[in-house]
Amino acid sequence: MGIIAARAQGAIMPNLNLSILSDIPLTLAPKTLQDMFDEMATNNDRLIKILHEQNARLTKARDLLLPRLMNGTIPV
C-alpha cells in the first residue's frame, strides 16, 4: 500500500483532506529538469495540434477527391 493510500481515512470510502495531504513529503525534480520537460511537452502539444489540423485537411481533401476518382471525373 502506498503512502497516500495508507493515510486515507474513512470506513466506507477512504478519502483525503488538505491536512493529510500537506503532511505527505513530496520530492520535486530540479527546476532545470522541470523546464526541460515543460519545453518538450509544449513542443509535443504543438505538434499534436498541427497533426490534428493536417488530418482534418487531408480528410476534407479525400472526401472531395475520392468520389471524383471513383466516377471518373478525375482521370488516373
PyMOL Python script that loads the backbone (N, CA, C, O; Angstrom):
from pymol import cmd

cmd.read_pdbstr("""\
ATOM      1  N   MET A   1       0.857  -1.176   0.000  1.00  0.00           N
ATOM      2  CA  MET A   1       0.000   0.000   0.000  1.00  0.00           C
ATOM      3  C   MET A   1       0.898   1.233   0.000  1.00  0.00           C
ATOM      4  O   MET A   1       1.872   1.302   0.749  1.00  0.00           O
ATOM      5  N   GLY A   2       0.565   2.198  -0.841  1.00  0.00           N
ATOM      6  CA  GLY A   2       1.353   3.407  -0.950  1.00  0.00           C
ATOM      7  C   GLY A   2       1.148   4.346   0.220  1.00  0.00           C
ATOM      8  O   GLY A   2       0.223   4.180   1.015  1.00  0.00           O
ATOM      9  N   ILE A   3       2.009   5.318   0.315  1.00  0.00           N
ATOM     10  CA  ILE A   3       1.974   6.266   1.434  1.00  0.00           C
ATOM     11  C   ILE A   3       0.665   7.054   1.461  1.00  0.00           C
ATOM     12  O   ILE A   3       0.135   7.335   2.537  1.00  0.00           O
ATOM     13  N   ILE A   4       0.140   7.411   0.292  1.00  0.00           N
ATOM     14  CA  ILE A   4      -1.107   8.184   0.246  1.00  0.00           C
ATOM     15  C   ILE A   4      -2.287   7.302   0.629  1.00  0.00           C
ATOM     16  O   ILE A   4      -3.127   7.708   1.432  1.00  0.00           O
ATOM     17  N   ALA A   5      -2.358   6.106   0.068  1.00  0.00           N
ATOM     18  CA  ALA A   5      -3.462   5.196   0.387  1.00  0.00           C
ATOM     19  C   ALA A   5      -3.459   4.830   1.864  1.00  0.00           C
ATOM     20  O   ALA A   5      -4.522   4.674   2.466  1.00  0.00           O
ATOM     21  N   ALA A   6      -2.275   4.692   2.454  1.00  0.00           N
ATOM     22  CA  ALA A   6      -2.178   4.340   3.869  1.00  0.00           C
ATOM     23  C   ALA A   6      -2.718   5.451   4.767  1.00  0.00           C
ATOM     24  O   ALA A   6      -3.176   5.176   5.876  1.00  0.00           O
ATOM     25  N   ARG A   7      -2.671   6.690   4.309  1.00  0.00           N
ATOM     26  CA  ARG A   7      -3.132   7.815   5.121  1.00  0.00           C
ATOM     27  C   ARG A   7      -4.604   8.170   4.878  1.00  0.00           C
ATOM     28  O   ARG A   7      -5.172   8.983   5.606  1.00  0.00           O
ATOM     29  N   ALA A   8      -5.209   7.576   3.876  1.00  0.00           N
ATOM     30  CA  ALA A   8      -6.617   7.869   3.590  1.00  0.00           C
ATOM     31  C   ALA A   8      -7.482   7.429   4.758  1.00  0.00           C
ATOM     32  O   ALA A   8      -7.231   6.391   5.371  1.00  0.00           O
ATOM     33  N   GLN A   9      -8.495   8.218   5.063  1.00  0.00           N
ATOM     34  CA  GLN A   9      -9.380   7.932   6.180  1.00  0.00           C
ATOM     35  C   GLN A   9     -10.793   7.697   5.676  1.00  0.00           C
ATOM     36  O   GLN A   9     -11.176   8.177   4.609  1.00  0.00           O
ATOM     37  N   GLY A  10     -11.558   6.956   6.453  1.00  0.00           N
ATOM     38  CA  GLY A  10     -12.955   6.712   6.114  1.00  0.00           C
ATOM     39  C   GLY A  10     -13.222   5.226   6.046  1.00  0.00           C
ATOM     40  O   GLY A  10     -12.493   4.486   5.384  1.00  0.00           O
ATOM     41  N   ALA A  11     -14.260   4.789   6.725  1.00  0.00           N
ATOM     42  CA  ALA A  11     -14.578   3.369   6.784  1.00  0.00           C
ATOM     43  C   ALA A  11     -15.240   2.885   5.498  1.00  0.00           C
ATOM     44  O   ALA A  11     -14.910   1.809   5.001  1.00  0.00           O
ATOM     45  N   ILE A  12     -16.161   3.661   4.960  1.00  0.00           N
ATOM     46  CA  ILE A  12     -16.897   3.233   3.771  1.00  0.00           C
ATOM     47  C   ILE A  12     -16.144   3.609   2.497  1.00  0.00           C
ATOM     48  O   ILE A  12     -15.953   2.780   1.607  1.00  0.00           O
ATOM     49  N   MET A  13     -15.722   4.866   2.424  1.00  0.00           N
ATOM     50  CA  MET A  13     -14.983   5.333   1.254  1.00  0.00           C
ATOM     51  C   MET A  13     -13.773   6.119   1.730  1.00  0.00           C
ATOM     52  O   MET A  13     -13.920   7.234   2.230  1.00  0.00           O
ATOM     53  N   PRO A  14     -12.573   5.552   1.581  1.00  0.00           N
ATOM     54  CA  PRO A  14     -11.373   6.275   2.021  1.00  0.00           C
ATOM     55  C   PRO A  14     -11.257   7.617   1.293  1.00  0.00           C
ATOM     56  O   PRO A  14     -11.514   7.709   0.093  1.00  0.00           O
ATOM     57  N   ASN A  15     -10.869   8.645   2.033  1.00  0.00           N
ATOM     58  CA  ASN A  15     -10.726   9.960   1.428  1.00  0.00           C
ATOM     59  C   ASN A  15      -9.540  10.681   2.045  1.00  0.00           C
ATOM     60  O   ASN A  15      -9.020  10.270   3.082  1.00  0.00           O
ATOM     61  N   LEU A  16      -9.125  11.742   1.409  1.00  0.00           N
ATOM     62  CA  LEU A  16      -8.011  12.562   1.867  1.00  0.00           C
ATOM     63  C   LEU A  16      -8.501  13.992   2.017  1.00  0.00           C
ATOM     64  O   LEU A  16      -9.421  14.429   1.325  1.00  0.00           O
ATOM     65  N   ASN A  17      -7.875  14.700   2.923  1.00  0.00           N
ATOM     66  CA  ASN A  17      -8.182  16.119   3.044  1.00  0.00           C
ATOM     67  C   ASN A  17      -6.867  16.897   3.016  1.00  0.00           C
ATOM     68  O   ASN A  17      -5.787  16.308   2.965  1.00  0.00           O
ATOM     69  N   LEU A  18      -6.967  18.201   3.048  1.00  0.00           N
ATOM     70  CA  LEU A  18      -5.788  19.048   2.907  1.00  0.00           C
ATOM     71  C   LEU A  18      -4.765  18.805   4.001  1.00  0.00           C
ATOM     72  O   LEU A  18      -3.565  18.793   3.724  1.00  0.00           O
ATOM     73  N   SER A  19      -5.204  18.612   5.232  1.00  0.00           N
ATOM     74  CA  SER A  19      -4.242  18.411   6.318  1.00  0.00           C
ATOM     75  C   SER A  19      -3.488  17.095   6.149  1.00  0.00           C
ATOM     76  O   SER A  19      -2.300  17.019   6.461  1.00  0.00           O
ATOM     77  N   ILE A  20      -4.170  16.056   5.657  1.00  0.00           N
ATOM     78  CA  ILE A  20      -3.489  14.779   5.416  1.00  0.00           C
ATOM     79  C   ILE A  20      -2.486  14.936   4.283  1.00  0.00           C
ATOM     80  O   ILE A  20      -1.341  14.497   4.389  1.00  0.00           O
ATOM     81  N   LEU A  21      -2.923  15.565   3.200  1.00  0.00           N
ATOM     82  CA  LEU A  21      -2.036  15.721   2.055  1.00  0.00           C
ATOM     83  C   LEU A  21      -0.849  16.629   2.356  1.00  0.00           C
ATOM     84  O   LEU A  21       0.242  16.414   1.827  1.00  0.00           O
ATOM     85  N   SER A  22      -1.047  17.637   3.194  1.00  0.00           N
ATOM     86  CA  SER A  22       0.056  18.571   3.483  1.00  0.00           C
ATOM     87  C   SER A  22       1.148  17.920   4.318  1.00  0.00           C
ATOM     88  O   SER A  22       2.267  18.432   4.359  1.00  0.00           O
ATOM     89  N   ASP A  23       0.858  16.805   4.987  1.00  0.00           N
ATOM     90  CA  ASP A  23       1.869  16.111   5.782  1.00  0.00           C
ATOM     91  C   ASP A  23       2.678  15.100   4.971  1.00  0.00           C
ATOM     92  O   ASP A  23       3.645  14.536   5.482  1.00  0.00           O
ATOM     93  N   ILE A  24       2.298  14.865   3.720  1.00  0.00           N
ATOM     94  CA  ILE A  24       2.995  13.879   2.896  1.00  0.00           C
ATOM     95  C   ILE A  24       4.184  14.551   2.219  1.00  0.00           C
ATOM     96  O   ILE A  24       4.025  15.562   1.535  1.00  0.00           O
ATOM     97  N   PRO A  25       5.379  13.986   2.409  1.00  0.00           N
ATOM     98  CA  PRO A  25       6.558  14.585   1.767  1.00  0.00           C
ATOM     99  C   PRO A  25       6.476  14.435   0.247  1.00  0.00           C
ATOM    100  O   PRO A  25       6.035  13.405  -0.263  1.00  0.00           O
ATOM    101  N   LEU A  26       6.896  15.454  -0.451  1.00  0.00           N
ATOM    102  CA  LEU A  26       6.831  15.463  -1.899  1.00  0.00           C
ATOM    103  C   LEU A  26       8.204  15.815  -2.455  1.00  0.00           C
ATOM    104  O   LEU A  26       8.787  16.836  -2.093  1.00  0.00           O
ATOM    105  N   THR A  27       8.708  14.972  -3.328  1.00  0.00           N
ATOM    106  CA  THR A  27      10.004  15.212  -3.944  1.00  0.00           C
ATOM    107  C   THR A  27       9.774  15.823  -5.317  1.00  0.00           C
ATOM    108  O   THR A  27       9.019  15.289  -6.129  1.00  0.00           O
ATOM    109  N   LEU A  28      10.427  16.936  -5.564  1.00  0.00           N
ATOM    110  CA  LEU A  28      10.302  17.613  -6.849  1.00  0.00           C
ATOM    111  C   LEU A  28      11.594  17.477  -7.643  1.00  0.00           C
ATOM    112  O   LEU A  28      12.686  17.446  -7.075  1.00  0.00           O
ATOM    113  N   ALA A  29      11.456  17.397  -8.955  1.00  0.00           N
ATOM    114  CA  ALA A  29      12.625  17.386  -9.822  1.00  0.00           C
ATOM    115  C   ALA A  29      13.274  18.767  -9.789  1.00  0.00           C
ATOM    116  O   ALA A  29      12.599  19.759  -9.516  1.00  0.00           O
ATOM    117  N   PRO A  30      14.575  18.841 -10.063  1.00  0.00           N
ATOM    118  CA  PRO A  30      15.235  20.159 -10.119  1.00  0.00           C
ATOM    119  C   PRO A  30      14.549  21.059 -11.155  1.00  0.00           C
ATOM    120  O   PRO A  30      13.993  20.574 -12.140  1.00  0.00           O
ATOM    121  N   LYS A  31      14.595  22.359 -10.920  1.00  0.00           N
ATOM    122  CA  LYS A  31      13.923  23.330 -11.790  1.00  0.00           C
ATOM    123  C   LYS A  31      14.379  23.184 -13.235  1.00  0.00           C
ATOM    124  O   LYS A  31      13.559  23.303 -14.145  1.00  0.00           O
ATOM    125  N   THR A  32      15.655  22.931 -13.471  1.00  0.00           N
ATOM    126  CA  THR A  32      16.138  22.794 -14.851  1.00  0.00           C
ATOM    127  C   THR A  32      15.473  21.600 -15.541  1.00  0.00           C
ATOM    128  O   THR A  32      15.129  21.682 -16.720  1.00  0.00           O
ATOM    129  N   LEU A  33      15.291  20.500 -14.819  1.00  0.00           N
ATOM    130  CA  LEU A  33      14.631  19.329 -15.391  1.00  0.00           C
ATOM    131  C   LEU A  33      13.151  19.608 -15.641  1.00  0.00           C
ATOM    132  O   LEU A  33      12.596  19.174 -16.650  1.00  0.00           O
ATOM    133  N   GLN A  34      12.517  20.329 -14.723  1.00  0.00           N
ATOM    134  CA  GLN A  34      11.112  20.719 -14.921  1.00  0.00           C
ATOM    135  C   GLN A  34      10.972  21.587 -16.169  1.00  0.00           C
ATOM    136  O   GLN A  34      10.035  21.418 -16.950  1.00  0.00           O
ATOM    137  N   ASP A  35      11.912  22.516 -16.351  1.00  0.00           N
ATOM    138  CA  ASP A  35      11.873  23.399 -17.525  1.00  0.00           C
ATOM    139  C   ASP A  35      12.082  22.610 -18.812  1.00  0.00           C
ATOM    140  O   ASP A  35      11.426  22.877 -19.819  1.00  0.00           O
ATOM    141  N   MET A  36      12.999  21.635 -18.784  1.00  0.00           N
ATOM    142  CA  MET A  36      13.235  20.798 -19.957  1.00  0.00           C
ATOM    143  C   MET A  36      11.981  20.006 -20.311  1.00  0.00           C
ATOM    144  O   MET A  36      11.608  19.905 -21.479  1.00  0.00           O
ATOM    145  N   PHE A  37      11.335  19.447 -19.288  1.00  0.00           N
ATOM    146  CA  PHE A  37      10.095  18.697 -19.521  1.00  0.00           C
ATOM    147  C   PHE A  37       9.022  19.611 -20.092  1.00  0.00           C
ATOM    148  O   PHE A  37       8.321  19.242 -21.035  1.00  0.00           O
ATOM    149  N   ASP A  38       8.894  20.800 -19.522  1.00  0.00           N
ATOM    150  CA  ASP A  38       7.885  21.752 -19.986  1.00  0.00           C
ATOM    151  C   ASP A  38       8.102  22.091 -21.454  1.00  0.00           C
ATOM    152  O   ASP A  38       7.146  22.152 -22.227  1.00  0.00           O
ATOM    153  N   GLU A  39       9.345  22.310 -21.839  1.00  0.00           N
ATOM    154  CA  GLU A  39       9.646  22.639 -23.233  1.00  0.00           C
ATOM    155  C   GLU A  39       9.287  21.472 -24.157  1.00  0.00           C
ATOM    156  O   GLU A  39       8.688  21.674 -25.213  1.00  0.00           O
ATOM    157  N   MET A  40       9.656  20.258 -23.757  1.00  0.00           N
ATOM    158  CA  MET A  40       9.342  19.088 -24.577  1.00  0.00           C
ATOM    159  C   MET A  40       7.832  18.868 -24.658  1.00  0.00           C
ATOM    160  O   MET A  40       7.302  18.586 -25.733  1.00  0.00           O
ATOM    161  N   ALA A  41       7.149  18.994 -23.541  1.00  0.00           N
ATOM    162  CA  ALA A  41       5.704  18.790 -23.519  1.00  0.00           C
ATOM    163  C   ALA A  41       5.000  19.850 -24.356  1.00  0.00           C
ATOM    164  O   ALA A  41       4.042  19.541 -25.066  1.00  0.00           O
ATOM    165  N   THR A  42       5.459  21.088 -24.283  1.00  0.00           N
ATOM    166  CA  THR A  42       4.875  22.169 -25.074  1.00  0.00           C
ATOM    167  C   THR A  42       5.075  21.904 -26.556  1.00  0.00           C
ATOM    168  O   THR A  42       4.153  22.085 -27.352  1.00  0.00           O
ATOM    169  N   ASN A  43       6.284  21.473 -26.935  1.00  0.00           N
ATOM    170  CA  ASN A  43       6.550  21.157 -28.341  1.00  0.00           C
ATOM    171  C   ASN A  43       5.682  19.997 -28.814  1.00  0.00           C
ATOM    172  O   ASN A  43       5.149  20.031 -29.922  1.00  0.00           O
ATOM    173  N   ASN A  44       5.539  18.972 -27.978  1.00  0.00           N
ATOM    174  CA  ASN A  44       4.691  17.832 -28.346  1.00  0.00           C
ATOM    175  C   ASN A  44       3.240  18.253 -28.482  1.00  0.00           C
ATOM    176  O   ASN A  44       2.542  17.807 -29.393  1.00  0.00           O
ATOM    177  N   ASP A  45       2.780  19.115 -27.576  1.00  0.00           N
ATOM    178  CA  ASP A  45       1.409  19.630 -27.660  1.00  0.00           C
ATOM    179  C   ASP A  45       1.187  20.370 -28.982  1.00  0.00           C
ATOM    180  O   ASP A  45       0.172  20.183 -29.654  1.00  0.00           O
ATOM    181  N   ARG A  46       2.159  21.211 -29.338  1.00  0.00           N
ATOM    182  CA  ARG A  46       2.075  21.975 -30.583  1.00  0.00           C
ATOM    183  C   ARG A  46       2.043  21.028 -31.784  1.00  0.00           C
ATOM    184  O   ARG A  46       1.257  21.223 -32.711  1.00  0.00           O
ATOM    185  N   LEU A  47       2.896  20.007 -31.767  1.00  0.00           N
ATOM    186  CA  LEU A  47       2.939  19.037 -32.855  1.00  0.00           C
ATOM    187  C   LEU A  47       1.620  18.268 -32.968  1.00  0.00           C
ATOM    188  O   LEU A  47       1.129  18.028 -34.071  1.00  0.00           O
ATOM    189  N   ILE A  48       1.059  17.890 -31.842  1.00  0.00           N
ATOM    190  CA  ILE A  48      -0.230  17.179 -31.851  1.00  0.00           C
ATOM    191  C   ILE A  48      -1.303  18.055 -32.490  1.00  0.00           C
ATOM    192  O   ILE A  48      -2.098  17.577 -33.300  1.00  0.00           O
ATOM    193  N   LYS A  49      -1.326  19.333 -32.129  1.00  0.00           N
ATOM    194  CA  LYS A  49      -2.311  20.245 -32.701  1.00  0.00           C
ATOM    195  C   LYS A  49      -2.134  20.361 -34.212  1.00  0.00           C
ATOM    196  O   LYS A  49      -3.110  20.322 -34.962  1.00  0.00           O
ATOM    197  N   ILE A  50      -0.887  20.503 -34.654  1.00  0.00           N
ATOM    198  CA  ILE A  50      -0.601  20.614 -36.090  1.00  0.00           C
ATOM    199  C   ILE A  50      -1.034  19.349 -36.819  1.00  0.00           C
ATOM    200  O   ILE A  50      -1.639  19.425 -37.889  1.00  0.00           O
ATOM    201  N   LEU A  51      -0.727  18.183 -36.247  1.00  0.00           N
ATOM    202  CA  LEU A  51      -1.095  16.923 -36.884  1.00  0.00           C
ATOM    203  C   LEU A  51      -2.614  16.739 -36.953  1.00  0.00           C
ATOM    204  O   LEU A  51      -3.126  16.214 -37.942  1.00  0.00           O
ATOM    205  N   HIS A  52      -3.330  17.161 -35.925  1.00  0.00           N
ATOM    206  CA  HIS A  52      -4.797  17.100 -35.960  1.00  0.00           C
ATOM    207  C   HIS A  52      -5.341  17.993 -37.085  1.00  0.00           C
ATOM    208  O   HIS A  52      -6.253  17.605 -37.814  1.00  0.00           O
ATOM    209  N   GLU A  53      -4.765  19.192 -37.210  1.00  0.00           N
ATOM    210  CA  GLU A  53      -5.204  20.104 -38.265  1.00  0.00           C
ATOM    211  C   GLU A  53      -4.911  19.520 -39.645  1.00  0.00           C
ATOM    212  O   GLU A  53      -5.748  19.608 -40.543  1.00  0.00           O
ATOM    213  N   GLN A  54      -3.734  18.927 -39.819  1.00  0.00           N
ATOM    214  CA  GLN A  54      -3.394  18.306 -41.098  1.00  0.00           C
ATOM    215  C   GLN A  54      -4.326  17.137 -41.404  1.00  0.00           C
ATOM    216  O   GLN A  54      -4.764  16.971 -42.542  1.00  0.00           O
ATOM    217  N   ASN A  55      -4.626  16.331 -40.393  1.00  0.00           N
ATOM    218  CA  ASN A  55      -5.552  15.212 -40.598  1.00  0.00           C
ATOM    219  C   ASN A  55      -6.923  15.709 -41.042  1.00  0.00           C
ATOM    220  O   ASN A  55      -7.555  15.107 -41.910  1.00  0.00           O
ATOM    221  N   ALA A  56      -7.379  16.801 -40.449  1.00  0.00           N
ATOM    222  CA  ALA A  56      -8.683  17.354 -40.829  1.00  0.00           C
ATOM    223  C   ALA A  56      -8.655  17.820 -42.280  1.00  0.00           C
ATOM    224  O   ALA A  56      -9.599  17.567 -43.028  1.00  0.00           O
ATOM    225  N   ARG A  57      -7.574  18.504 -42.687  1.00  0.00           N
ATOM    226  CA  ARG A  57      -7.467  18.958 -44.080  1.00  0.00           C
ATOM    227  C   ARG A  57      -7.378  17.777 -45.039  1.00  0.00           C
ATOM    228  O   ARG A  57      -7.997  17.794 -46.103  1.00  0.00           O
ATOM    229  N   LEU A  58      -6.620  16.762 -44.673  1.00  0.00           N
ATOM    230  CA  LEU A  58      -6.493  15.583 -45.537  1.00  0.00           C
ATOM    231  C   LEU A  58      -7.817  14.833 -45.658  1.00  0.00           C
ATOM    232  O   LEU A  58      -8.147  14.311 -46.723  1.00  0.00           O
ATOM    233  N   THR A  59      -8.563  14.783 -44.575  1.00  0.00           N
ATOM    234  CA  THR A  59      -9.880  14.139 -44.610  1.00  0.00           C
ATOM    235  C   THR A  59     -10.802  14.879 -45.574  1.00  0.00           C
ATOM    236  O   THR A  59     -11.515  14.256 -46.360  1.00  0.00           O
ATOM    237  N   LYS A  60     -10.786  16.220 -45.509  1.00  0.00           N
ATOM    238  CA  LYS A  60     -11.608  17.007 -46.432  1.00  0.00           C
ATOM    239  C   LYS A  60     -11.181  16.778 -47.874  1.00  0.00           C
ATOM    240  O   LYS A  60     -12.024  16.631 -48.759  1.00  0.00           O
ATOM    241  N   ALA A  61      -9.878  16.747 -48.112  1.00  0.00           N
ATOM    242  CA  ALA A  61      -9.379  16.516 -49.476  1.00  0.00           C
ATOM    243  C   ALA A  61      -9.783  15.129 -49.965  1.00  0.00           C
ATOM    244  O   ALA A  61     -10.202  14.981 -51.113  1.00  0.00           O
ATOM    245  N   ARG A  62      -9.667  14.132 -49.131  1.00  0.00           N
ATOM    246  CA  ARG A  62     -10.080  12.777 -49.506  1.00  0.00           C
ATOM    247  C   ARG A  62     -11.558  12.736 -49.829  1.00  0.00           C
ATOM    248  O   ARG A  62     -11.961  12.156 -50.837  1.00  0.00           O
ATOM    249  N   ASP A  63     -12.366  13.345 -48.982  1.00  0.00           N
ATOM    250  CA  ASP A  63     -13.813  13.328 -49.189  1.00  0.00           C
ATOM    251  C   ASP A  63     -14.206  14.062 -50.470  1.00  0.00           C
ATOM    252  O   ASP A  63     -15.214  13.733 -51.096  1.00  0.00           O
ATOM    253  N   LEU A  64     -13.406  15.054 -50.854  1.00  0.00           N
ATOM    254  CA  LEU A  64     -13.678  15.788 -52.082  1.00  0.00           C
ATOM    255  C   LEU A  64     -13.203  15.008 -53.313  1.00  0.00           C
ATOM    256  O   LEU A  64     -13.903  14.950 -54.324  1.00  0.00           O
ATOM    257  N   LEU A  65     -12.023  14.416 -53.222  1.00  0.00           N
ATOM    258  CA  LEU A  65     -11.417  13.777 -54.391  1.00  0.00           C
ATOM    259  C   LEU A  65     -11.892  12.349 -54.648  1.00  0.00           C
ATOM    260  O   LEU A  65     -12.024  11.946 -55.804  1.00  0.00           O
ATOM    261  N   LEU A  66     -12.145  11.591 -53.608  1.00  0.00           N
ATOM    262  CA  LEU A  66     -12.472  10.176 -53.786  1.00  0.00           C
ATOM    263  C   LEU A  66     -13.702   9.958 -54.675  1.00  0.00           C
ATOM    264  O   LEU A  66     -13.646   9.127 -55.581  1.00  0.00           O
ATOM    265  N   PRO A  67     -14.791  10.663 -54.451  1.00  0.00           N
ATOM    266  CA  PRO A  67     -15.946  10.453 -55.343  1.00  0.00           C
ATOM    267  C   PRO A  67     -15.608  10.785 -56.799  1.00  0.00           C
ATOM    268  O   PRO A  67     -16.093  10.109 -57.706  1.00  0.00           O
ATOM    269  N   ARG A  68     -14.798  11.798 -57.037  1.00  0.00           N
ATOM    270  CA  ARG A  68     -14.416  12.184 -58.404  1.00  0.00           C
ATOM    271  C   ARG A  68     -13.547  11.112 -59.054  1.00  0.00           C
ATOM    272  O   ARG A  68     -13.669  10.832 -60.246  1.00  0.00           O
ATOM    273  N   LEU A  69     -12.666  10.517 -58.247  1.00  0.00           N
ATOM    274  CA  LEU A  69     -11.841   9.428 -58.772  1.00  0.00           C
ATOM    275  C   LEU A  69     -12.703   8.211 -59.098  1.00  0.00           C
ATOM    276  O   LEU A  69     -12.497   7.555 -60.118  1.00  0.00           O
ATOM    277  N   MET A  70     -13.663   7.916 -58.233  1.00  0.00           N
ATOM    278  CA  MET A  70     -14.496   6.725 -58.409  1.00  0.00           C
ATOM    279  C   MET A  70     -15.422   6.861 -59.616  1.00  0.00           C
ATOM    280  O   MET A  70     -15.674   5.864 -60.293  1.00  0.00           O
ATOM    281  N   ASN A  71     -15.944   8.067 -59.912  1.00  0.00           N
ATOM    282  CA  ASN A  71     -16.857   8.200 -61.044  1.00  0.00           C
ATOM    283  C   ASN A  71     -16.149   8.612 -62.336  1.00  0.00           C
ATOM    284  O   ASN A  71     -16.798   8.816 -63.361  1.00  0.00           O
ATOM    285  N   GLY A  72     -14.825   8.734 -62.289  1.00  0.00           N
ATOM    286  CA  GLY A  72     -14.048   9.003 -63.486  1.00  0.00           C
ATOM    287  C   GLY A  72     -13.930  10.457 -63.864  1.00  0.00           C
ATOM    288  O   GLY A  72     -13.394  10.772 -64.926  1.00  0.00           O
ATOM    289  N   THR A  73     -14.419  11.363 -63.018  1.00  0.00           N
ATOM    290  CA  THR A  73     -14.284  12.796 -63.293  1.00  0.00           C
ATOM    291  C   THR A  73     -12.824  13.208 -63.346  1.00  0.00           C
ATOM    292  O   THR A  73     -12.433  14.048 -64.156  1.00  0.00           O
ATOM    293  N   ILE A  74     -12.026  12.613 -62.478  1.00  0.00           N
ATOM    294  CA  ILE A  74     -10.589  12.878 -62.468  1.00  0.00           C
ATOM    295  C   ILE A  74      -9.899  11.652 -63.065  1.00  0.00           C
ATOM    296  O   ILE A  74      -9.994  10.560 -62.504  1.00  0.00           O
ATOM    297  N   PRO A  75      -9.201  11.817 -64.202  1.00  0.00           N
ATOM    298  CA  PRO A  75      -8.525  10.660 -64.795  1.00  0.00           C
ATOM    299  C   PRO A  75      -7.309  10.272 -63.966  1.00  0.00           C
ATOM    300  O   PRO A  75      -6.627  11.115 -63.384  1.00  0.00           O
ATOM    301  N   VAL A  76      -7.066   8.977 -63.933  1.00  0.00           N
ATOM    302  CA  VAL A  76      -5.926   8.464 -63.168  1.00  0.00           C
ATOM    303  C   VAL A  76      -4.782   8.188 -64.115  1.00  0.00           C
ATOM    304  O   VAL A  76      -3.716   7.748 -63.684  1.00  0.00           O
TER     305      VAL A  76
END
""", "prot")
cmd.dss("prot")
cmd.show_as("cartoon", "prot")
cmd.util.cbc("prot")
cmd.orient("prot")
